[in-house]
Amino acid sequence: MLRNYYQTVIFTAALIIFGHEGVSNASGLAPERRLQPLNFVLVFVDDMGWADFSCFGNTEIQTPHIDQMALEGLRFEQFYVNSPICSPSRVAISTGQYPHRWDITSYLNNRLNNEERGIAQWLDPTAPMLARFLQQSGYATGHFGKWHMGGQRDVGEAPLITTYGFDQSLTNFEGLGPRVLPLLNKYDGSDPKKYALGSDKLGHGPITWENRSDVTARFVEAAVTFIDQSQKSQQPFYINVWPDDVHSPFFPPEARRGNEEKHQLYLGVLKTMDEQLSVLFDRIKKDPQLREQTVVLICSDNGPEGGAGSAGEFRGHKTMLFEGGIRSPLIVWSPSKMNPKVAGTVNRDSVLAAIDLAPSVLSMAGVSVPDDIAFDGQDLSETLLGHSDRSRTAPIYFRRPPDRDNDSGISDLPDLAIRDGNWKLLCEYDGSKAQLYDLTKDIGEKQNIASQHPERVTELVSKLVSWHESMPQDNGATYLRKERP
């Protein structure tokens, strides 16, 4: 591995001498602007709705620090995550592949429940990790925040986060290694309740207890320290900052608890997260070198929990394949590398997905991958940096968490979905009960027009069922099926 400054220089020089042979060069950056390696920060918020940032329409509270990143960057309104629930969504954004390829189709729980649902106990360490490709090319890599791809509840023998290509990590109760575990203080004078879900009994790293409202601040603090270390060693860096405070239970600071109503507690946590992330943003923006060379991406892992965040005009929420469960806000910030004409604007047309981020980041970094690695995602780096408005050329496919078959009193939710051009189709595993929507005319998915377009339905059902059958089949396809009417 290239682990120090001199080796990084050699790597960069090789790119110059050999003209980037074997390295993706589709990022839209002029060669002279690609010589200095870029840094990357991925902020991946837990359970946050499409319309929760004020720059995406929230009028109940303001998120000024994130809004400022959008004002200096570019917002995307048609960005999709690849699952409406946490663990598979995190696998997709980390690997550039559909999570079903790795038998992670719903959230990772305790050992017995994972076995019952036919899903893996942890992400296979041989998965093609974005962080590992960057680490092997001289990057310092750090993960700070929720993991939830192995090492939770009673699954204590899962690989450490550092096994997946990270030099350092600090996580919560959904991973192993150094951890920050929350204290739930209701401000009533009683001792805070420890909330660990069994993580404090798993070993594998030191544990720090922290008030729930300050956990994100500790992740940010660790990320900033990591940036300082990377600058001293003159290494480019890739950092995950994955806040979990926006996931229930919601414990904002005392001054923001309000009337204890769920939605108000959520807004208090969201406001606090924005303030805590500002420390990270300011560290980057106020340093001329970091401002010049860093790309920040901000998005959510799935739609909001019912009754907490907001999906705006979209139908559905977390666990559902309607737009509210899978469409995420996306902000890309990189003032010196983006097309200056797009600063502060909104891209409402380009359709892209979380699986596209891995190949896109690698392209921006000038890092190639072995020929036997096949991403499901596509290189859309030019789009992310505002040099193009190109969309994915392939459809986006979705499979619902099979264990969440009766969320919010809605029985028999659609199992599969496809976004292909302006069309969105949802159906059962066998292609039955098709629902078709033209999202240019019906973003709320209110009017099922399947009966008006039978040929389109046949085409999309065929694509969708074929994709589903090409993925590894787990017990999830029949899990709880006996309880359906």
Residue pairs with C-beta under 8 A, 6 or more apart in sequence:
1 135
1 136
1 138
2 8
2 10
2 11
2 136
2 137
2 138
3 138
4 233
4 235
5 233
5 234
5 235
7 138
8 37
8 138
8 234
8 235
8 236
11 137
11 138
12 35
12 36
12 37
15 23
15 34
15 35
15 366
16 35
20 31
20 34
20 366
22 368
23 366
23 367
23 368
24 359
24 362
24 363
24 366
24 367
24 368
24 379
25 34
25 363
25 366
26 363
26 379
26 381
26 382
27 34
27 360
27 363
27 364
27 366
27 379
27 381
27 382
27 385
28 339
28 381
28 382
28 385
28 387
28 388
29 337
29 364
29 385
33 337
34 366
36 292
36 293
37 138
37 139
37 236
37 293
37 365
37 366
38 236
38 293
38 294
38 295
38 334
38 337
38 364
38 365
39 230
39 236
39 237
39 238
39 239
39 290
39 293
39 294
39 295
40 134
40 237
40 238
40 239
40 294
40 295
40 296
40 297
40 361
40 364
40 365
41 223
41 238
41 239
41 241
41 280
41 284
41 294
41 295
41 296
41 297
42 93
42 238
42 239
42 240
42 241
42 242
42 297
42 357
43 241
43 242
43 243
43 277
43 280
43 296
43 297
43 298
43 299
44 90
44 93
44 145
44 240
44 241
44 242
44 299
44 300
44 301
45 242
45 243
45 246
45 273
45 298
45 299
45 300
45 301
46 86
46 146
46 242
46 243
46 244
46 245
46 246
46 247
46 300
46 301
47 86
47 246
47 247
47 248
47 300
47 301
47 302
47 303
47 304
47 305
47 308
47 309
47 318
48 246
48 270
48 300
48 301
48 304
48 309
48 328
48 329
49 300
49 303
49 304
49 308
49 309
49 310
49 311
49 312
49 317
49 324
50 56
50 300
50 303
50 310
50 311
50 312
50 314
50 323
50 324
50 327
50 328
50 329
51 57
51 58
51 309
51 310
51 311
51 312
51 313
51 329
52 58
52 63
52 270
52 300
52 304
52 309
52 310
52 329
53 63
53 66
53 67
53 70
53 329
53 331
54 61
54 62
54 63
54 64
54 67
55 63
55 66
55 67
55 70
55 71
55 75
55 331
56 75
56 312
56 329
57 310
57 312
58 310
60 267
61 267
61 270
61 271
62 271
63 270
63 271
63 274
64 274
65 274
65 275
65 277
65 278
65 281
66 274
66 277
66 298
66 331
68 281
69 281
69 296
69 298
69 331
69 333
70 331
70 333
70 344
71 343
71 344
72 333
72 335
72 343
72 344
73 296
73 331
73 332
73 333
73 334
73 335
73 338
73 343
73 344
74 331
74 332
74 333
74 338
74 342
74 343
74 345
74 346
74 347
74 384
74 385
74 386
75 329
75 330
75 331
75 345
75 346
75 347
76 329
76 330
76 331
76 332
76 346
76 347
76 350
76 352
77 329
77 346
77 347
77 348
78 327
78 347
78 348
78 349
78 350
78 351
78 352
78 391
79 299
79 327
79 328
79 329
79 330
79 352
79 353
79 354
80 326
80 327
80 328
80 351
80 352
80 353
80 354
80 396
80 419
81 89
81 92
81 93
81 299
81 300
81 301
81 302
81 326
81 327
81 328
81 353
81 354
82 88
82 89
82 92
82 93
82 98
82 99
82 326
82 353
82 354
82 355
82 396
82 398
83 89
83 92
83 99
83 105
83 302
83 326
83 398
83 399
83 401
84 302
84 303
84 316
84 318
84 319
84 320
84 321
84 325
84 326
84 398
84 400
84 401
85 106
85 107
85 302
85 318
85 319
85 401
85 404
86 107
86 146
86 148
86 247
86 301
86 302
87 99
87 104
87 106
87 107
87 108
87 148
87 149
88 99
88 100
88 104
88 105
88 106
88 401
89 99
89 301
89 302
89 354
90 146
90 147
90 148
90 149
90 242
90 301
91 97
91 99
91 102
91 104
91 123
91 127
91 149
92 98
92 99
92 353
92 354
92 355
93 301
93 354
93 355
93 357
93 358
94 123
94 127
94 129
94 130
94 131
94 149
94 164
94 358
95 102
95 127
95 128
95 129
95 130
95 355
95 358
96 128
96 130
96 355
96 356
96 357
96 358
96 359
96 375
96 376
96 377
97 127
97 128
97 355
97 374
97 375
97 376
97 377
98 355
98 376
98 397
98 471
99 105
100 399
100 471
100 472
100 474
101 376
101 471
101 472
102 120
102 123
102 124
102 127
103 118
103 119
103 120
103 472
103 474
104 119
104 120
104 123
104 149
105 117
105 119
105 399
105 401
105 402
105 474
105 476
106 117
106 119
106 401
106 402
106 403
106 404
106 476
107 148
107 401
108 114
108 119
108 120
108 121
108 122
108 148
108 149
108 150
108 152
108 155
108 174
109 117
109 152
109 153
110 152
110 153
110 154
110 155
110 198
111 121
111 153
111 154
111 155
114 120
114 121
114 155
116 475
116 479
117 402
117 403
117 474
117 475
117 476
117 479
118 474
118 475
118 476
118 479
119 474
119 476
121 150
121 155
121 158
122 149
122 150
122 151
122 155
122 158
122 159
123 149
123 150
123 164
125 159
125 163
125 164
127 164
128 358
128 369
128 373
128 375
129 164
129 165
130 165
130 238
130 357
130 358
130 361
130 362
131 141
131 143
131 164
131 165
131 166
131 238
131 240
132 141
132 164
132 165
133 165
133 362
133 367
133 369
134 141
134 165
134 238
134 361
134 362
134 365
134 367
135 141
135 165
135 166
135 167
135 238
136 165
137 365
137 367
138 235
138 236
139 235
139 236
139 237
139 238
139 365
140 167
140 226
140 229
140 230
140 233
140 235
140 236
140 237
140 238
141 165
141 166
141 167
141 168
141 237
141 238
141 239
142 166
142 167
142 168
142 169
142 222
142 223
142 226
142 237
142 238
142 239
142 240
143 161
143 166
143 168
143 169
143 170
143 171
143 239
143 240
143 242
144 169
144 170
144 171
144 219
144 220
144 222
144 223
144 226
144 239
144 240
144 241
144 242
145 170
145 171
145 172
145 216
145 219
145 240
145 241
145 242
145 243
145 244
146 171
146 172
146 174
146 175
146 242
146 243
146 244
146 247
147 161
147 169
147 171
147 172
147 174
147 175
147 242
148 174
148 175
149 164
149 175
150 158
150 159
150 175
150 176
151 158
151 159
151 160
151 161
151 174
151 175
151 176
151 177
151 202
151 204
152 158
152 173
152 174
152 175
152 197
152 198
152 199
153 197
153 198
153 199
154 198
154 202
156 176
156 201
156 202
156 203
156 204
158 175
158 176
159 176
160 169
160 176
160 177
160 204
160 205
161 169
161 171
161 175
161 176
161 177
162 168
162 169
162 177
166 240
168 222
168 226
169 175
169 177
169 178
170 177
170 178
170 179
170 180
170 218
170 219
170 222
171 177
171 178
171 179
171 180
172 179
172 180
172 181
172 182
172 199
172 215
172 244
173 179
173 181
173 182
173 195
173 196
173 197
173 198
173 199
173 200
174 199
174 244
176 202
176 204
176 205
177 204
177 205
178 205
178 206
178 207
178 208
179 199
179 205
179 206
179 207
179 208
180 207
180 208
180 209
180 210
180 215
180 218
180 219
181 194
181 195
181 196
181 199
181 200
181 207
181 208
181 209
181 210
182 195
182 209
182 210
182 211
182 212
182 215
182 251
183 192
183 193
183 194
183 195
183 209
183 210
183 211
183 212
184 192
184 193
184 194
184 195
184 212
184 249
184 251
185 192
185 193
185 211
185 212
185 251
187 254
187 257
192 211
194 200
194 209
195 212
195 249
199 207
200 207
208 218
210 218
211 251
212 245
212 249
212 251
213 245
213 251
213 252
213 253
213 269
213 272
215 243
215 244
215 245
216 243
216 244
216 245
216 272
216 273
216 276
216 277
217 276
217 279
219 241
219 242
219 243
220 241
220 276
220 277
220 279
220 280
221 279
223 239
223 241
223 280
224 279
224 280
224 283
226 237
226 239
227 237
227 239
227 283
227 284
227 290
230 236
230 237
231 289
231 290
236 293
236 365
238 361
241 277
241 280
242 301
243 273
243 276
243 277
245 251
245 269
245 272
245 273
246 266
246 269
246 270
246 273
246 309
247 305
248 262
248 266
248 305
248 308
250 262
250 265
250 266
250 268
250 269
250 308
251 265
251 269
252 265
252 268
252 269
252 271
252 272
253 268
253 272
256 267
256 268
256 269
256 271
256 272
257 264
257 265
257 268
258 264
258 265
258 268
262 307
262 308
263 307
263 308
266 305
266 308
266 309
270 309
281 296
283 290
284 290
284 291
284 294
284 296
285 291
291 335
291 336
292 336
293 336
294 334
295 332
295 333
295 334
295 337
295 361
295 364
295 385
296 331
296 332
296 333
296 334
297 330
297 331
297 332
297 333
297 357
297 384
298 329
298 330
298 331
298 332
298 333
299 328
299 329
299 330
299 331
299 354
300 328
300 329
301 328
302 318
302 319
302 325
302 326
302 328
303 309
303 311
303 314
303 316
303 317
303 318
303 320
303 324
303 325
303 326
303 327
303 328
304 310
304 311
304 317
304 318
304 324
305 317
305 318
306 317
306 318
306 407
306 408
311 317
311 323
311 324
311 325
311 327
312 324
313 443
313 444
314 322
314 323
314 324
314 327
314 443
314 444
314 445
315 322
315 323
315 324
315 444
315 445
315 446
316 322
316 323
316 324
316 325
316 445
317 324
317 325
317 408
318 325
319 325
319 400
319 401
319 404
319 407
319 413
320 326
320 400
320 407
320 410
320 413
321 398
321 400
321 413
321 414
321 415
321 416
321 417
321 426
322 426
322 445
323 424
323 439
323 443
323 444
323 445
326 398
326 417
328 354
330 352
332 338
332 384
332 385
332 386
334 385
335 343
337 364
337 385
338 385
338 386
338 387
339 385
339 386
339 387
341 386
342 386
345 386
347 383
347 386
347 389
349 389
349 391
350 380
350 383
350 389
350 390
350 391
351 391
351 392
351 396
351 419
352 380
352 383
352 384
352 391
352 392
353 377
353 392
353 396
354 377
355 375
355 376
355 377
356 377
356 378
356 379
356 380
356 392
357 377
358 375
358 377
359 375
359 377
359 378
359 379
360 377
360 378
360 379
360 380
360 381
360 384
361 381
362 368
362 369
362 379
363 379
363 381
364 381
364 384
364 385
378 392
378 393
378 394
380 390
380 391
380 392
382 388
382 390
383 389
383 390
383 391
395 418
395 419
395 420
395 463
396 418
396 419
396 420
397 416
397 417
397 418
397 464
397 467
397 468
398 416
398 417
398 418
398 419
399 415
399 416
399 468
399 471
400 413
400 414
400 415
400 416
400 417
401 476
402 415
402 474
402 476
402 477
402 479
402 480
403 476
403 479
403 480
404 413
405 411
405 412
405 413
405 480
405 483
405 484
406 483
407 413
411 484
411 485
412 433
412 484
412 485
414 426
414 427
414 428
414 433
414 435
415 427
415 428
415 429
415 477
416 426
416 427
416 428
416 429
416 464
416 465
416 468
417 424
417 425
417 426
417 427
417 464
418 424
418 425
418 460
418 463
418 464
418 467
419 439
420 460
420 463
422 438
422 439
422 440
423 436
423 437
423 438
423 439
423 456
423 460
424 436
424 437
424 438
424 439
424 445
425 434
425 435
425 436
425 437
425 450
425 457
425 460
425 461
425 464
426 434
426 435
427 433
427 434
427 435
427 461
427 464
427 465
429 465
429 468
429 477
430 465
431 461
431 462
431 464
431 465
434 450
434 457
434 460
434 461
435 445
435 448
435 450
436 448
436 449
436 450
436 453
436 456
436 457
436 460
437 445
437 447
437 448
437 449
438 449
439 445
442 449
450 457
